[in-house]
Amino acid sequence: MFIALDLSLPITNPTVQFLILFVIILLAPILFNKIRIPSLIGLIIAGAVIGPYGLGLMLRDSNMIMLGNAGLLYIMFLAGIEIDVAEFKRNSGKSLMFGMLTFSIPMLIGVFTGYYLLRMTWISSILLASMFASHTLVAYPIISKLGAGKNRAVTVAIGGTMITDTLALLVLAVIVAMDGGVVTPAFWGKMTLSMIVFALIVIFLFPIIGTWFFKKFHDSTSQFIFIMTIVFLGGFLAELAGIEAIIGAFLAGLSMNRLIPHVSSLMNRIDFVGNAIFIPIFLISVGMLIDYRAFVSGWETIKVAVVMTVVAILAKYLAALATQKIYGYTNAERMLIFGLSNAQAAATLAAVMVGHRVGLLDDSILNGTIVMILVTCTIASFRAQKGAVEVAFAEGMDPGNDTGNEERILIPVANRETLKDLIDLSLVIKSKNNRENLYALNIIKSSESTPHIEKESRKLLEEAVKLGTGADTIIQPLSRYDMNILNGILGVVKKYNITDIVMGLHQKQEISESFLGNLVEGVLEKCQSSLFVYKALQPLSTIKRRLVIIPPDADKEIGFPLWLSKIWNLGRNSGARLSFYANEEVLDILRYVHKVHPVDADFNELNDWSEFLRLTKEIGKNEALVIVMSRLRKISYDPVMRQIPDYINKHFGNINFMLLYPVQSASGENYHGDMINASLVTSIHSLGGIGETILSFIKENDHRKRQNEQAPELPDQEE
């Protein structure tokens, strides 16, 4: 016997409501992509069709508003998390300039339009102009999916969004207060103080709480729930401070940026939940606001809608164009800026709803706003998509494209305690597009093989595969039987053409007196792959700074570009600052690379490795040590290296550290010739922009030296 269901319209049954939403989320992108309409627009249109002004299948009730608001906060949080902090700091002045342009231009045009064209009062015109000034990063998911999320123009646009939205929402707060007659010196003082307190809590306290939590709790579920808590706590604190919740969500994302590696299972989970659930529901809820009937009831609504839409598009285009001209951006980058800044949604809706409630804005403005939101979101999506495709194509054709085709990373695993740390390190140092050339290896001694040991080996490799899958990376499990573990590793290295090996030390294990032990020393002696020996006492994501110690002549090794790209990825993907210590010759190359590929880094001169111990005074809490080593009798070898294990055991036993052994030439002669030799060119090209940049610098520098050596000396002039 069937249970009677109430399926009358509008549908109120939660099960059926969620069924409709997920059917739309599933089918709308598929259908609209076939007619080359961005899925974002498809979801908005679908929301209009099922909404109260369409077929009336669902109401935009409190549940939809709640889910939609969650999606909006999620968009802003993702923007804060995915932003390149180094690029953001580098372009902070440009973000400020764009923010002021994209705020002031719409404000000026908007006030004029409201007062002279729409015959509104001055106070209503200012409120209308603030709606034009604000915008929502609706197109950001499109740009992010197309791989242009870290482009300089995107970074500038996101930074500018925070400025213009904050100013626009402040205008809203002031206008409402003025209408209520409560704008007093006390009002300004209270607002200023509350915003300062809010910013200090989010920017400084949130990272401290996050670091503590990630150190204490390692399971993925708890970490994800913690992040969700941070998102809405940031929004709540912003509202307490009297500003819009979206500002709090963005700052929360920015505060968590360093603690969430961009290539990790946690980041993958955050992206998945947002793109699969929260953001699509937000777009559907925006579509449900569209009232078609208002446009057939009279010309006033149509007139208002057209004027508002044209002004919004024109003002944002002028701001994007001005930014392009000032900073010399490409047309594609201008499209990215325009696409991100043209979409009106969140703050605009907040302003029109508040203005309508207090009587400053009438019904025609409300309906015109909905049309403006739909049109601007549509245009923004198309422009952003086109700009992102062009930028991605340009970067793909550029030698700076990070292919990772030649990279193969081997991770020998023997115990569960170090497994996650080794996998996490491998994920953040790998090339961006290397999603399948990672190998987890467990070797079972033939003499010790038992069903129990074989079972534990399978479990260990399954866990490695699971950790990789969480970060959208295929880790290939390899199980080998061998009488000797070293021979087993060397056999796999040879068979799979391994370029990098990541090995670990147990948390309680010190570096042995025989340097690193027989196994690692055997790998060093018989294998030329880059070797990373890693010991982790705390999660990789909780490290604030890494001190990278580089020996003299490291730049003359053929493996220099290979390992430096890994360290650069470590800084870029983990968010931790890189503090390089090297001689001036090496630092010149590093500064050159940093200029082309910015990361959060500083550069310090260290000429004598006997000064190594002074670094004990510079390493603080939540910092780590990376030491670039050398095999015996190679170009960059220094006798002091034999003492480093003892130094680490005595002075650095309580921190994360990594010893890095690069690929090295068989001979010490003509090393730069070896570096640019055809046998290595393919591998170095596969590193992406960093490899190309280093090669370019070395070639130019060597050419300059040869010219200086060949230049004839001019005779002294007699007076």
N, C-alpha and C positions, 0 to 999 in steps of 0.2 A: 504494500500500500504506500503510495507516494505521499510525502508530507507537502501540504499546500504551501506554496511560496507566494508571497506578495510581489508580483513583477509589474505592478502598475507604475506609470511614469509620474514623477522622476523616481528612479530606483533608489531605494534606501537600504537594501540588504547589503551589508559590508562585503560578503563573499562575492556577490555579483558585481559590485562596484570595483573591487580589485581585479576581478576577471576582465572586465571591460578595459581597465587601465593597462593591464599587462598585454592584452591582445593588441591594443593600440601601440604600446611601446615596441611590441614585436613586429607588427605588420607595417606601421606607418613609415619607418625608415626604408623598408624593403620596397614598398610601392613608390614612394616619392623619389628615391634614388634612381629608379628606372626612368623617370622623366626628368632627371637631373635637377631636382629640387632638394636642397639640403634637408636632412632629416629633422633638423631643428624647426624649420618652417612647417614641415609635415606634421610634427607634433602639435604646434600651435594651431594649425588649421583643424586637426582632428579634435582638439579641445573645443574649438568653436562649433564644430558639428554636433558633438555630444552634449554641449553645454545648455544652460537654461534658455539661451536665445537661438539655439539651433534646433536639434531634434528633441531636446529636453530629457535626454536619458539620465543625466545627473545634474545635481545642483552644485554650485560652488559653495558648499557648506563649510562648516568649521574644520571638518576633516581634510578637505581639499586645500583649504587655506593653510592649515598646519603643515601638510606634506609639501605644498608649494613653497612655503617659507623655508622649510628645511632644505629644499633643493637650491634655493637662492643662496642661502648661507654656505652651502656646500661648494657652489661655484666659486664664491669669493675665497673660501678656505683653500680650495685647490689652486687658485691663482697665487695665493701666498706661499703655498708649499712648493710649487713647481718653479717659481721664479728663480732665476740665477742670481744669488745674493751678490756675488762679485760684480756681475754686470749691473745689477740694481744700484750698488754703491757707486760704481763707475759713472752711471748715467743719472745720478740723483739730481744733478742740476738740470739736465734735459727733461727729466720727469716733472720737475717743478715748473719749468718753462711751458711744457705742453699742458700741464694741469691748469696753469693760469690762462693760457690761450683758449683751451677748450671750456673754461668757465666764463671768462670775460666776454669773448665774442658772442656766444649764445645769450648771455645776459643783456648785452647792449642791443642786439637785434630783437631779442624777445620783449624787452621793455617797450621799445618803439612799436613793435607789432601789436602788442596787447593794448597800448594806449591809443594809438592812432588808427589801426586797421580794425581791431575788434571792439573798440569803444569801451574798454574796461577802465576801472579806476587805477590810480597809480599803484596802490598797494596790491591789487589783484594782478596788475601787469608784472610787478616784480616777482610775485609768486609763480606766475606763468613762465617767466624767464628762467627761474630756478629749475623748472621742469625741463626746459630745453638744455640747460647747462649740465644736468646730471646724465649719467648713462650707466648701463649695466653690461658686464662682460658676458653677454649671452653667446657671442661667437667664439669665446675662448676654447670650449671643448673641441670645436672644429679645427682651430689652429693647432691645438695640442696634439690631436690625433694625426695631423699631417706632418708633425715633426718640426714645426716652426715656433714652438713655445718658448724657446730660449733666444730667439732672434732679438737683436738690440732694440728694434722698433717695438716689439711686443713688450719688452721690459719697460721701455719708456711709457707706453700706453697704459700699462697696468699701474705704474707709479703715479701717472697723471690722473688715473681714475680715482684713486684714493683722495687726491687733492680736490678735484672738482666735485666729487660726491660729498665729501665732508663740507666744503663751502656751500654747496647747494642745499644740503640738509640743515646747515646752520641758518641759512636764509629762511628756510621753512620755519624753523623754531622761532626765529626772531619775528617773522611776519605774523605768526599765530599769536605770539606774546603781545605784539603791538596791537593786534586786533582786539585782544582782551585787556589791553591797557596795563600790562604788568612789566613792561620794559623799564627797569630801574637799574641803578648802579649795582645793587645787590644781585639782580638777575645776571648781569655780566660777570660778576665776581664768582658766583656760584657755578655758572657754566664753565668758566675757564678752569677753576679748581678741579671740578669733577672730571673734565677731559684730561687734565694732567695726571691725576691719580689713576684714571683708567689706563692711560697709555703706559705708565710706569709698571702697573700690575701685569699687563699683558706682555710687554716687551721684555721685562726683566724677571718677573716671578714665574711666568709660565715655563720658560726654559729650565729653570732650577727644578721645578716640580717634575717636568718631563724627564730630565736626566736621572733624578732619583727613582722615578717609576720604572724606567727602562732598565736600570741596574737591578732593581728588586724583582721585577716580573718579566719573564722571558717568553711566556706562551703568547701566541699570536692573537688569540681571542681577547685576552685582557688588554693587550696593547691597542687593538682596534677600538675597543669600547672606551678606553682612555682618550683616544684621539677624538671620538665622537663627543665625549664629554667636554673636551677642550673647545671644540667648534661652537657648541651652544653656550658654554660658559662665557666665551669671548663675546658672543652676540648679546647675552644677558647683561654683562657688565657694561657694554656700550650703551644699551638702552637705559641702564641706571645712570650713566653719565649724561644722558640727554641727547645722544646721537644715534644714528641708525645702526641696527644690528649688523648690517653687512660690513661696516667698518671694523667692528670687533672681530668678525669671522676672518676677514683678510689679515688683520694684525695677528690673530691667533695662528693662522697658517704661516705667516712670516716668522713668528717666534718658534714654531716647530720645524722650520725648514731644515735646520742643521741636524736635528735629531732623527729625521726620517730619510735614510739614504734613498736617492732617486731610483736606484736599481735594487729593490728589495721586495720581499713578500708582503711587508706591511704597506708599502707604497702601491703595490699592485692591487691589494685589497681595497685601499682607499679609492683608487681610480675606478675599480670595478663597481663598487657599491654606488658611487656617485653617478657614473655614466649609465648604469643599468636601471637604477631606481629613482634616486632623488631628483636629479636634473631633468629627466624626461617628465616626471610628474609636475615639476615646476612649470615647464613649458606648456603642458596640457592645461594647467590651472590658469595661465596667462590667456590662452585661447578661449577659455570659458567666459572671459569678461566681454568678449565682442558681441555687441547688440546690432544686428543687421537692420532691425526695424526702425532704428533712429534715423536711418538714411533715406527712408521712404516717407517719413512723416513731414519733412520740410527741408528747404534749401539751407537754412541756417546751420544745421549740424554739418552738412556737406561742406559749406563754405569754411566753417571753423576747422574742420578736419583737414581740408586741403591746405589752408594757411599754416596751421600748426605743423603739418608734415613737411611742407616745403621749407619752412623756417628751420626746423630741427635738422633736416638733411643739409641745408645750405650752411648753417652755422658750424656744424661739426666738420663738414668738408673744408671750410675755410681754415679752421683750426689745424686740421691734418696737413693741409697744403702749406700753411705757414711754418709748421714744424719741419716739414720736408725741406723747404727752401732754406731755413735757418741752419739745419744740420746736415744738409747734403744727402738725404736718404734717397733710395731708389723709388721708382714708381710702385714697385711691388710692396715695399715697406710702407709707403704712404697708404696703400690699400689696406694693409694690416692695421695701421693706426686708425684709419677711418672706419674699418669694419668693427674694431673693438669699441670705438667711441660713439658710433652712430646709434646703436641699439638702445632704445628707451624702454625700461621695464620697471625695475625695482624701486629706485628712488622716485621715479616719475609717478608710479602708482601711489606711493606713500604720500607724495605731495598733493596729487589730485584728490585722493580720498580725504585727506585732512582739510584741504581747501574747500571741497564740496560740503563737508560736514559742518564747517564753521560759516558757510555762506559766502565765501569769497569767490568761488567758482560755480557756475551754473551747470545744468544738465548738458548743454551743447559742448562745453569744454570737457566734461567727463567723457562723453561719447567720442568727441574728437581725439581725446587722448588715447583711447583704445585703438582707433584707426592708426594714429601715429605710431603706437607701439608695434602694431602688426607690420606696417610698411617699413619702418626703420629696422625692425628685426630681420625682415626679409632681405632688404638691401644690404644690411650689415653682414648677414650670413653669406650672401653671394660675393660681396667684396672681400670679406675675410678669407673665404675659401679660395678665391682666385689669387689673392695675394700670397696665401700660404703655399699654394701649389707652385707658384712662380719662385718663391723663396726656396722652397724645398728642392725644386728642379735646379735652380742655380747652384745651391750648395751641393747637390748630388753630382752635378757636372764639374764642380770645383774639386781640385785635389784635396780639399779639406773634408771631403766626404769620408766618414768613418765606416769602413766596410767590415773590418775584422775578419776577412775571408781567410787570411793566412794564420790566424791566431788559434792555437790549441792549448788549452790549459788542463794540466793534470793535477788532481787533488788526491794524494794518497791518504786514506783514512784508516785509522786503527782503533779509535775509541770514540765513544759518544760524547765525552766531555769537550773535545776540541772540534767536533764535526761542524756544528753551526758556525763557529768562528771562522773556520777555514772556508766554508761555503760563502759566508757573508763577504769575506775579503775578496774571494775570487769574483763574485758578482759585481763588486764596485770597481775593480781594476780592469775588468774585461772591456773590450771594445763595444761600442754601443749596439752594433748590429750582429754581434756574435751571440746567437741564441741557441746554438746546438753543439758547439765545439768545446764543451767542458766535460771532463771525464773524472768520475769518482772511482778510485781504485782501492780495492781491499785484497791483500795477499794472504793466503792461508799457507802456512808451511806444510809441505807434504807429510812430514813426519808427525805433525800434530793434528792432522785432520780428523775431526769427529763430527757426527751429526749435529751436536750442540754448537760447535764452532762454526760450522757451515750455516746453521740457522741464524746465528748472531751476525754473521757476515752479510747474509741477505737482508736482515733487518736494518743494518747500518747503511747499506747501499740504498734501500728503499727510502730511508729517512733523507738521504742526500738528494735523491730524485725529487722527493716531496718538497724540500726546501727550494730547489731550483724551479719547480713548477709554480710555486707561490710567487716567484719573481718573473714569471713568463719566460723562463729559460730551461731548455732541455739539458739535463745533466745525464750523461750516458754512464750507466753503472758497469764496472768491469771487475770481475772476480777472477783471480788467478791462483793456481797452485804452483808452488816453487819451493825448492829446498832452501833457497836464499832470498830474502826480501829485496835486497839490493838488485839482484839479477832480475827479479820480477818487475821492478820499477824500470830498469834500463830496457828490458824487453818491450814494455808498453811504450816507452818514450820513442824507441826506434820504429815500432810498428805504426804508431799513429802520428809520427812527425811532430811530437810535442814541442811547443815553443816556450812554455812557461810551466814551472812546477811550484805548487804551493804546499809547503809542509809545515806541520805544527809541532809545538812543544807543549806538554801537559802543564797546566797551571801551577802545579807544585814542583815541576822539574826545573832544575837549574841547568845552565849550559855546562857540559862536562869539562873536565880538565883536558881531555883529548879533543879540545875545541868543541865541535857540535855533536860528537859521537860518531861511531863508525858508519852508521847508515848515511847521514847527511854528508860526511866527508867523502864517502864512497860515491855518492851522487855528484858531488863537486868535481871529483877527480875524473870520473868516467863519462860525464854528461856535460854538454856545452849549452844546454837550455838555460834561460833565466830562472834563477831559484829564489823563492821567497820563503824564508824561515820565520814563522810567525808565532808569537806567544801573546795570548790575550787574557788579561785579568778582568776586563770589563767589556761590555758590548761596544762594537765598533761605532755605533751611532752616538754614543755618549762622549766621544772624544772631541774636545774643542779645538785642539791644536796639535799638529804633528811636526816635530823637529826633524828635518831631513838633512843628514850629514853626508856630504859628498867629498870624496878624496880628490886631490889634484890629479889632472890628466884623465879624469873620468870621461870627459868629453871626447877624448881621443880613442876610446874603445868603440868597436863596431856596434856594440849593443846599447850604446848610450841613448839613441832615439827610442829603442824598444822598451827599456825600463822606464824612461822618463814619461812616456805616454801613459804607462800604468800608474805612476805616481800622480800624474795630472788628472787621470780619471778618478783616482782615490780622493783627491781634493774636490773635484767637480761633483762627484756623486754622493759623497758623504757630508759635504758642507763644512767640514773642519778646515781651519786655516793651515796653510803650509808655510812653515818657517824654514827656508833653505839656508844652510851653512856650507860655504865653499870658497875657493879662491876667486879672485876677481875675474879670471878668464872664464871660468865656468858660470859665474854669476851673470856675465855679459850675455851668454846664450840664454840663460833662464829668463832674464829680463826681456830679451827679444821675443821669446816664446810667449811670455806673459802679456806683452803688448798686443800680440795677435790673438791669443787665446786666453783671455783674462780668467783667473780664478782668485780666490781669497788667499793672498800670499804676501810674504815679505822676504827680503834678501839680506843676509848677514855675511860678512867676510870672515873666513876661517882658513888661514894659511898653514898653520902648524897643527897637526893632529895630536901633538902632545898636549894641546890646550883642550883636549876633549873633555876633561874632567870639569872644566869651568861650566859646562852645560848643566851640571847637576844643580846649580843655583838657578837656572832658567826654566827648568821643567817643573810645572805646577800640577795641581790636581786636574784630573780629566785631560791630561796631555799624554802624548805617545812619542816614541822614538823610532825613526827609520834611519838605518845606517847602510849606506852603499858600500859594499865590500869588494874584494877582488880575489881571484884565485892566485896562488903563489906564482911569482915571477912574471906576472902580467903587467901591462903598462901602468895601470893605476895602483899597483900593489904598494903598500906601505908597511914596514915592519911593525908599526904600532898596532896593526890589525890583529896580530897574535895576542895582544893584551886586552882586546875589546871584550872577549867573553868574561874575563876576570873583572873588568870595569863594570859590566852589566850586572854580574852577580852581586857585587859589593854595593853599587850605587844606584842601580836602576831596576832592582828586583820587584818593585811594587808598581810598575807601570807596564802598559802595552809596548812591545817593541817588535821590530821586524828587521832582519838582516837580509839584504838584497844582493845577490850575486849575479852580475849581468852576463850576457853573451860576450865572449872575448875572443880576440883574434889569436890565431895560432902563432903568429909572429908579432914582434914589436915594431916592425918596420912598415912604413907606408900605411899607417893606420887610417888616415883620412881617405887614402885611395881605396882601402878595403871597405870603408863605410859607404862609399858611393859606387862601389862595384856592382855590376849587374846581378851578381848572385844574391845581393841583399836588397836591391832596389824594390823588388816586388813586395817583400815583407815590410819594408819601411813605408812604401806607399799605402799599404793596407792599414797603417796606423791612423791614417787620416791627416788632418791639418797639422798636428804637432810634428809628425814625422817629416812632412814636407817642409815645414817651417825650419826645423833643425837642419835639414839637408841644405836648404837655401842659404841659411846663415853660414854654414861651414864652407860651402862652395864660394860664396862671396868673400868670406874672410880669407880663405886660402888664396883666392885670386888676387886680393888686395896685397897680401904678403909677397906673392911672387912678383907682382909689379914693383913693389918697393925694393925687393932684392935685385931686380934687373935694371932698375933706374940708374943711369950713370951719375956719378957724383960730380957736381959742378965745381970747377976750380974757384978758389977764393979770389975775390975781386981786389986788385990793388987800389989803394986810395990814390 
